[in-house]
Amino acid sequence: MSQIGLQAVSNPSEIFLSEHHSDSEILTGLAVAVVLDGSRTFLVEIQALCVSGSTGIRNANGVKESKADLIIAVLMKQAGIKLQNNSVFLNVVSGFQLTETAGDLAVAAAICSSFLEVPIPKGIAFIGEIGLGGELRMVPQMDKRVNAVAKLGYNKCIIPKVAEKSLGALHFDGMTVLGCRNLKEMIRSVFQSA
């Protein structure tokens, strides 16, 4: 709403994303999730902070604590990330509440980024649910989510491998869609190539 009436919002995701500066260390622990709220697709920033030497503290804003604990447990057991001696703090930017499982992969990526102290390269978004075995699971309306990422100029979207078939015939100008079977594959793809 403005002084002259209602104005269209061309990119509502902007309020959920911070401005990234490629030379900034603050990029460590940041990941972008693609979520649906009603019929709208939003890209939201997930922030994670892993602090070594202070065990047992878990704090999650915008993510249910039970979901955060589950993702942390799966990262430790199935991906070999040694978070036992770390406190983990999570935040979803601008007070957005993650209510669907499509943000699981971005939460895990943000935690890995902070723990490994390796920033996620700019222009990557994450879509996917995480199973207890560390496998990446498909979420509804993958095509709509991936299209939203491509329209905003991202150059890579990490999705579950099983979702690649449903997106096979679609073309996303200038964007790579990378399917991963599990958390270990995601970690190798994102952090070992960084």
N, C-alpha and C positions, 0 to 999 in steps of 0.2 A: 504494500500500500504506500502510495506516495501522495504528494500534494495535488497531483492531477488525476488521481484514481489508481486503480489496480494496474500493476505492471507485471509482465511475464518474468519469471525467474528462469533464465536459460540454463543455469548450472547450480541446482540446489546443493550439490555435493561440496561446493566451495566452502560452506560454513563448517563442514566436518573435516576439512583438510588444512593442515598448516602449510605455510610457505616453506619449501625446502631450499636450503642453500647447500650446494654440493660440496663446499669446503668445510662444512660444519660437522663437528663431532656429535651434535645432537641427533643426527640421523640414526645413530645406533639405537635400536629398540623400537623403531617405527615401522609399521606395516599398514597397508591399505586393504580393507575388506570391502566386498561388494555385497550389499544387503538390499532386501526389499522391505519397504514399509507401505503396506497397502498395495497399490499398483505402481508406485514409484521406485526407481532404482537409485540407491545412494552409494557413494564411495565414502567410507568413513575411516578415519585414522585410528589405529590401535597403538597405544604406547605401552611399552614394558620396561621395567627397571629391575635387574637382578643385582642384588647386593650380597657379595660373598662374606662369609664369616658371621652372619647373623641369621640363624636358622629358625624356621618355623613361622615366620611372619608372612602372611598372605593378605593382600589388600587388593580388592578389585572394584573399580568404579565403572559402571556400564556393562559389566559382565557378571552374571550370577556367580557367587563364590563357589558353588558346587561344580559349575562348568569349568571355572578356572582351575580348581583342584584336579578335576578329571584330566584336563589337557596337560597340566604339569606332570601328573602321574604317568600318562601315556608317553610324554616326551622322555621321562626318566627310564621307564621300562622298555619301551619299544624302539626308541631312537638313540638310547645311550647318552642322553644329555644329563650330566651329573649336577642336578639342581638341589641335591640333598642338603648341602651346606650354604644355601642361598635363600634369602628372602626375596619374594617376587611381588612386585607391585604392578597392577594393570590399570589402564585408564582408556576410556573411549572418549575421544575429543568432543567437545561441545555438549557434553551431557547426554549424548545418544545412548540408548539402551539396546544392547544386542539381545534380541529375543528369538532369533532363529539360529540354526546350526551352520549357516553359510559363512559365518565369521570365524569359525573354529580354526581354520588354516592360517588366517591372518594373525590370530592370537598366538598360535604356536610359532609362527615366523618372527613375530615381534619379540617373544621370549628368547628364541634362539639368537636373534641379532644382539640383544643386550648381553646374554650370557657369553657368547663368543666374541663380543666386542667388535663385530663386523657389521657395518651399515648395509641395509638392503639397498641395492642400486635403485636410483630414482627411475620411476616409470614402470614399476611392477605392482600388480594388484593380485589378490588372492581370493579364490572362491572354493569353498569346500568344507564338508563335515569331516571330523576325525572319529574313526571307530576305536574301540578299545584295543584292537590289535595293531594300531598305528596306521591302518589303511585309510586312504582318502575316499570319501563317499560323495556321490552326486547329490545335488540339491535341486529343488524345482526351478524351472525357468532359467536354465543355464544360458540359453541363447540370448535372452533379454539382458542378463547380467553382463555377458561378454561383450555384447553390442554397446552397452553403456560405457564399458571400459575403453573400447576402441574409439568411440565418439569423443572421449575426453583426451585423446592423444597419448594414451599409455602405450609403451612399446612391448610389454610382455604381460601375460595373464597366466598365472599358475592355477590349474584346475585338476580335479581327479582324472586319472587315465581313462576311467570308464565313461566319462563325459565326452571324450574326444569323438567318439562315433556319432553322437547326436549333433555335433557341431561340424562334422566332416565336410558337408556341402557348402557351408557358409564361408565367406571370405572377409577378412578383417584387414583393411588397408593399413599396411605398415606395422601391424601388431602380430607378434608371435603368441600362439596359444600353446602352452607347454603342459602336457599331462604327466602327472606323477602318480605312481601306485600307492606310495606310502610316505611317511614323514622322512625316512632316511633319504629317499630319492629327492624330496623337496629340499632338504638341507644340502645335499650334494649339488643340486642344480643352482640354488640361489647363493650359497655361501662359499663354495669352493671355486666358483667362477668369478666371484667378486674381487 
